[in-house]
Amino acid sequence: MSAKNNEPCDTVPASASNAEEDSRATRFCSSCSRTKPVKGGGLVRCANGAKRWKCADCIARSKAHMASLQSNKPKSAQDPT
């Protein structure tokens, strides 16, 4: 007969530990030069074709800036006809 160990297990299930690690993971954002959480960030393509990681704040700031540039274009530049 095998003996059963009744001590509590200290390990966390793999799915729970991965989610916990993801929420605490950080990366360096070369746009704002800070270490930021990985959640919401992503790889973006640079002008030279290389990829770099940007945080969620910088991606949102960039999208807002591009939207403002689109709305401020002169009418002749928006409509070529």
WODAUR-V994485 format. One record per run of one state. SS is the DSSP state (hx for helix, st for strand, lp for the rest). FROM is the first residue (numbers start at 1). LEN is the number of residues. If there is no record, write none. Layout:
SS | FROM | LEN
SS | FROM | LEN
This chain:
lp | 1 | 13
hx | 14 | 11
lp | 25 | 1
st | 26 | 4
lp | 30 | 4
st | 34 | 4
lp | 38 | 4
st | 42 | 4
lp | 46 | 5
st | 51 | 4
lp | 55 | 1
hx | 56 | 16
lp | 72 | 3
hx | 75 | 4
lp | 79 | 3
